[in-house]
Amino acid sequence: MNLKNKEKLLVQSHYPLEFKRMVCELFLKGDKNKEEIRKEFDIRGKSTLLNWLRKLDYISNRNIDYENHYVMAKPQKECTVKSVEKEIEDLKLQLEMYKRIISLAEKEFKISIIKKSDTK
């Protein structure tokens, strides 16, 4: 978005849909918090971003803590083989991390966290 378009958006109270989506995605990316985004784009209302997140289906439950935005569901993206393979690889890495953390915790605290298959 160039500076001229950004300046034009800053003086109006109604924003185009693509601007709202861009701001929501910027927030969900996690690099900036709600206040930083509000100041950067001169969004006046304190709940405006939250309302956009709800209306554009970035969050679906009114009880979700939007400050912990990393747990929110993003809108459905087109499923491709490449994107599914990447997600599977990410999940495998996450699983390996959890296994290592559990193993370290079992050693450190001398407790059994994972149920062994031969026990009842």
NUMILO-200868 format. One record per atom (N, C-alpha, C): residue in three letters; x, y, z. Coordinates in pm, whole numbers, plus 50000, padded with zeros to 5 digits. Layout:
ALAXYZ
...
This chain:
MET500864988250000
MET500005000050000
MET500905012350000
ASN500705021249904
ASN501575032949899
ASN501095043649997
LEU501965053450020
LEU501715063750121
LEU500475071950090
LYS500245075049964
LYS499075083049926
LYS497765075749961
ASN497705062849928
ASN496505054949961
ASN496335053850112
LYS497445052050184
LYS497375050950330
LYS496855063950390
GLU497335075350340
GLU496865088350391
GLU495385090150364
LYS494905085750249
LYS493495086850214
LYS492655078450311
LEU493145066450345
LEU492405057750436
LEU492365063550577
LEU493405070750616
LEU493475075750753
LEU492425086350782
VAL491965093650682
VAL490995104350707
VAL489545099550700
GLN489315087650654
GLN487945082850643
GLN487585073850761
SER486295072950789
SER485865064650900
SER485445050750854
HIS485195048850727
HIS484845035750673
HIS485985031050584
TYR486385018750607
TYR487535013550536
TYR487115002850436
PRO487825001850324
PRO487514991450226
PRO487784977550283
LEU487094967950230
LEU487214954150276
LEU488654949150268
GLU489364952250159
GLU490724947250145
GLU491654953350251
PHE491384965750291
PHE492164972050398
PHE491904965050531
LYS490624962150559
LYS490284955150684
LYS490964941450690
ARG490924934250579
ARG491574921050575
ARG493084922350598
MET493704932250535
MET495134934250549
MET495494937050694
VAL494714945450761
VAL494974948950900
VAL494764936750990
CYS493704929250967
CYS493444917151047
CYS494574907151032
GLU495034905150909
GLU496114895550885
GLU497424900250945
LEU497654913250943
LEU498834918851008
LEU498804916051157
PHE497644917851219
PHE497494915051361
PHE497694900251391
LEU497074891551312
LEU497174877151335
LEU498574871951312
LYS499334878751229
LYS500714874751204
LYS501534875451333
GLY501144884451423
GLY501764884951555
GLY502924894451570
ASP503284901651465
ASP504414910851476
ASP504064923451555
LYS502794927251553
LYS502364939451622
LYS501114936351702
ASN500974943351814
ASN499764941451895
ASN498664950851846
LYS497504949551906
LYS496324957151863
LYS496564972251871
GLU497164976751980
GLU497404991051998
GLU498364996551894
GLU499424989251864
GLU500394993751763
GLU499734995051627
ILE498884985551594
ILE498184985951465
ILE497204997551462
ARG496494999451571
ARG495535010651577
ARG496245023951555
LYS497395025751618
LYS498125038451605
LYS498705039951465
GLU499275029151411
GLU499895029751279
GLU498905033751171
PHE497685028351178
PHE496685030851075
PHE495615040751120
ASP495815046751237
ASP494875056651291
ASP493435051251294
ILE493305039251348
ILE491975033251363
ILE491455038051498
ARG490355045051495
ARG489905052351613
ARG489335043551726
GLY488395035051696
GLY487725027351800
GLY488605016451858
LYS488545014651990
LYS489355004352054
LYS488894990352018
SER487634988751984
SER487134975451951
SER486954973351800
THR487374983051721
THR487194982051575
THR487894969851519
LEU489154967851556
LEU489904956351504
LEU489244943251547
LEU488824942451671
LEU488134930451718
LEU486854927951638
ASN486104938451611
ASN484874937151531
ASN485194932251390
TRP486264937551331
TRP486654933051197
TRP487034918251200
LEU487784914351303
LEU488184900251315
LEU486964891151321
ARG485934895451392
ARG484704887551403
ARG483924887551273
LYS483694899351217
LYS482864900451097
LYS483484893650977
LEU484804893350972
LEU485494887150858
LEU485874872650886
ASP485324867050993
ASP485504852951029
ASP486944848951059
TYR487724858251113
TYR489054854551160
TYR488944848151299
ILE487934852251372
ILE487604845651499
ILE486104843251497
SER485684832251560
SER484274828851553
SER483584829251688
ASN484334828851796
ASN483734828251929
ASN483944841452001
ARG482884847352050
ARG483004860052121
ARG483814858952250
ASN483984846852302
ASN484714845052427
ASN486214842852406
ILE486674842652283
ILE488094840552257
ILE488874852852302
ASP489994850652368
ASP490864861452409
ASP491694865552289
TYR491304876552224
TYR491954880352100
TYR493384885052121
GLU493794888152245
GLU495194891652269
GLU496074879552247
ASN495544867452270
ASN496284855252242
ASN495934850652101
HIS496144859552006
HIS495684857451870
HIS496344845751799
TYR497404840451852
TYR498064829351783
TYR497244816651786
VAL496204815951868
VAL495374803951873
VAL494124805251787
MET493924816751724
MET492714818751647
MET492794812251510
ALA491654808151464
ALA491584802151330
ALA491564813351228
LYS492304811551122
LYS492284820951011
LYS491274815950909
PRO490844824650819
PRO489884820150719
PRO490444808550638
GLN489564800050592
GLN489974788450515
GLN490724792950390
LYS491884786850367
LYS492644789550247
LYS492404777950151
GLU492654780550025
GLU492514769949927
GLU493514758849959
CYS493024746649967
CYS493864735150000
CYS494604730449876
THR495914730149887
THR496724724649780
THR497594713649838
VAL498084705049753
VAL498944694149799
VAL500164700049869
LYS500734710449813
LYS501934716649870
LYS501644722350009
SER500504728850025
SER500174734750155
SER499904723950259
VAL499264713050218
VAL498994701950311
VAL500304695150351
GLU501204693350254
GLU502504687350285
GLU503294695950382
LYS503244709050363
LYS503944718150453
LYS503344717450593
GLU502034717050600
GLU501364716050731
GLU501724702950800
ILE501774692050725
ILE502154679150782
ILE503574679750836
GLU504484685750760
GLU505874686950805
GLU505964695450932
ASP505214706450936
ASP505194714851056
ASP504674707151176
LEU503624699251155
LEU503054691351264
LEU504014680451312
LYS504764674651219
LYS505764664651258
LYS506844671051346
LEU507284683051307
LEU508284690051387
LEU507734693651525
GLN506494697851529
GLN505864701251655
GLN505744688851744
LEU505364677551687
LEU505264665051762
LEU506624661051819
GLU507664662251738
GLU509014658851784
GLU509414667851901
MET509084680651890
MET509384690051999
MET508664685752128
TYR507384682352117
TYR506624678052235
TYR507214665352296
LYS507614655952211
LYS508204643652261
LYS509484646652339
ARG510304655552287
ARG511554659052355
ARG511294666152487
ILE510324674852489
ILE509974681952613
ILE509484672052718
ILE508634662752678
ILE508124652652771
ILE509264644052823
SER510164640052734
SER511304631852775
SER512174639252876
LEU512444651852850
LEU513224659852944
LEU512514661453078
ALA511214663653073
ALA510434665153196
ALA510444652253277
GLU510334640753209
GLU510364627853280
GLU511714625853349
LYS512794629353281
LYS514124627953341
LYS514324637753456
GLU513934650253433
GLU514154660853532
GLU513354658453660
PHE512104654753646
PHE511224653453762
PHE511054638853807
LYS511694629753736
LYS511664615453768
LYS510224610353785
ILE509414613753686
ILE508024609153684
ILE507724603453546
SER506714595053539
SER506294589453411
SER505104597353359
ILE505294603653246
ILE504224611753187
ILE503484603753080
ILE504244596952994
ILE503644589152887
ILE503364575152938
LYS502114570852918
LYS501724557552960
LYS502394547252870
LYS503044537552931
LYS503724527152854
LYS502694517452799
SER502914511852682
SER501924503352617
SER501714490052691
ASP502674485552769
ASP502524472852839
ASP501874474252976
THR501474486253016
THR500804488153145
THR499314489053126
LYS498594487153236
LYS497134487853231
LYS496614499653307
